[in-house]
């Protein structure tokens, strides 16, 4: 297999990108039910059931307890670690009435105004954000 890279070595490189969680097939499998729960919030009747009793609604889904706790805490970084896809998870913060950019700011070390200003100025600099192990 000369010339072919080991898939595990290739996928491991994704973990070296600071502040980034690449949505791989393994992550999709891990977060399948979490993402299905989030997508259920597209229906008004499900949003009402969710708002009436979040824990009871979550308990109807085969999520891990860790996934449920992350959802209840609105810990989006943890949800991403547990297989959540940001585009599916957006249904949660949309149901909460929070704009996409504001929800994304909670995943950083910035306030929403600081995050908005940074994005309006072109986003984060790639310097210092390219490699964890390489330090650049």
Secondary structure, DSSP 8 states (H G I E B T S, - for coil): -TT---HHHHHHHGGGSTT-----HHHHHHTHHHHHHHHHTTSHHHHHHHHH-HHHHHTTS---HHHHHHHHTT-HHHHHHTT--HHHHHHHHHHTT--HHHHHHTTTTS-HHHHHHHHHTTS--STT-S-TTTT-
